[in-house]
Amino acid sequence: MNQPIQDAIRKRRSIREFKEKKVSRDLLYKIVDAGIWAPSGLNNQPWRFVLVLDAETRDKLAGQTTYSHIILAAPSLIVVLLDKSAMYNEVKDYQSAGACIQNMLLATEELGLGAVWLGQILQNKKSVNAIFDLNDNYELMAVLAIGYPLHRNQKSQRKPFADFILQEIRGDQE
Ligand SMILES: Cc1cc2nc3c(=O)[nH]c(=O)nc-3n(C[C@H](O)[C@H](O)[C@H](O)COP(=O)(O)O)c2cc1C
């Protein structure tokens, strides 16, 4: 059975090393579009994006995280922010941002690209806003480093399935 979404979910790995090849704007827009089609509470779509394709801005962002080497290696970056004026419930809006980011990661996988979700940089979110001249109305959620994977040797593990199931309340049908 063809299961492209299941395949993308299982095959996706955080990619932290990239080829120098640039990512076309068309592909980046497709990735952002996948993010925009994530669900959000009341369909409020609180996510906003900054696309970074130039070396100068990349260098400035790299200075805001201990993962600078990843940012410097990536030909493109998508900065994901929440627009506070569009928010209605903090928890739900943060959840929506997560759904948006995961959609983008899966789209990246489908397009033959690789990406990593960078969160450590949030500790310098005010400085990141300043780089883009954005005021406190915008709250940094993540930076996605995106490019063509240098290799696909990354391994990742998950705990056993049963560790996550707190209860399974069975009905008569099974
Ligand atoms: C909220 C969040 C923050 C993350 N921050 C970072 C980060 O700052 N640097 C990094 O290298 N990876 C970061 N990651 C990637 C995780 O390390 C990675 O998803 C995890 O190790 C599982 O590996 P996999 O994505 O290949 O399955 C982050 C992931 C999430 C969801």
The ligand as an SDF file (V2000), in Angstrom:
LIG
                    3D

 31 33  0  0  0  0  0  0  0  0999 V2000
   11.2880   21.7550   20.3070 C   0  0  0  0  0  0  0  0  0  0  0  0
   12.5200   21.1900   19.6370 C   0  0  0  0  0  0  0  0  0  0  0  0
   13.7270   21.8570   19.7800 C   0  0  0  0  0  0  0  0  0  0  0  0
   14.8820   21.3540   19.1620 C   0  0  0  0  0  0  0  0  0  0  0  0
   16.0310   22.0730   19.2410 N   0  0  0  0  0  0  0  0  0  0  0  0
   17.1510   21.6120   18.6360 C   0  0  0  0  0  0  0  0  0  0  0  0
   18.3430   22.3910   18.6550 C   0  0  0  0  0  0  0  0  0  0  0  0
   18.3890   23.5010   19.1820 O   0  0  0  0  0  0  0  0  0  0  0  0
   19.4390   21.8630   18.0480 N   0  0  0  0  0  0  0  0  0  0  0  0
   19.4220   20.6560   17.4120 C   0  0  0  0  0  0  0  0  0  0  0  0
   20.4630   20.2440   16.8760 O   0  0  0  0  0  0  0  0  0  0  0  0
   18.2960   19.9070   17.3450 N   0  0  0  0  0  0  0  0  0  0  0  0
   17.1510   20.3540   17.9340 C   0  0  0  0  0  0  0  0  0  0  0  0
   15.9940   19.6370   17.8540 N   0  0  0  0  0  0  0  0  0  0  0  0
   15.9780   18.3520   17.1330 C   0  0  0  0  0  0  0  0  0  0  0  0
   15.9510   17.1590   18.0930 C   0  0  0  0  0  0  0  0  0  0  0  0
   17.2230   17.0110   18.6900 O   0  0  0  0  0  0  0  0  0  0  0  0
   15.5580   15.8820   17.3150 C   0  0  0  0  0  0  0  0  0  0  0  0
   14.2700   16.0480   16.7700 O   0  0  0  0  0  0  0  0  0  0  0  0
   15.5640   14.6430   18.1930 C   0  0  0  0  0  0  0  0  0  0  0  0
   16.8660   14.3500   18.6490 O   0  0  0  0  0  0  0  0  0  0  0  0
   15.0390   13.4050   17.4550 C   0  0  0  0  0  0  0  0  0  0  0  0
   15.7910   13.1640   16.2760 O   0  0  0  0  0  0  0  0  0  0  0  0
   15.0550   13.0680   14.8470 P   0  0  0  0  0  0  0  0  0  0  0  0
   14.4210   14.4260   14.5880 O   0  0  0  0  0  0  0  0  0  0  0  0
   16.1350   12.7670   13.8430 O   0  0  0  0  0  0  0  0  0  0  0  0
   14.0440   11.9910   14.9300 O   0  0  0  0  0  0  0  0  0  0  0  0
   14.8310   20.1260   18.4390 C   0  0  0  0  0  0  0  0  0  0  0  0
   13.5980   19.4800   18.2880 C   0  0  0  0  0  0  0  0  0  0  0  0
   12.4570   20.0040   18.8610 C   0  0  0  0  0  0  0  0  0  0  0  0
   11.1290   19.3220   18.6330 C   0  0  0  0  0  0  0  0  0  0  0  0
  1  2  1  0
  2  3  1  0
  2 30  2  0
  3  4  2  0
  4  5  1  0
  4 28  1  0
  5  6  2  0
  6  7  1  0
  6 13  1  0
  7  8  2  0
  7  9  1  0
  9 10  1  0
 10 11  2  0
 10 12  1  0
 12 13  2  0
 13 14  1  0
 14 15  1  0
 14 28  1  0
 15 16  1  0
 16 17  1  0
 16 18  1  0
 18 19  1  0
 18 20  1  0
 20 21  1  0
 20 22  1  0
 22 23  1  0
 23 24  1  0
 24 25  2  0
 24 26  1  0
 24 27  1  0
 28 29  2  0
 29 30  1  0
 30 31  1  0
M  END
$$$$
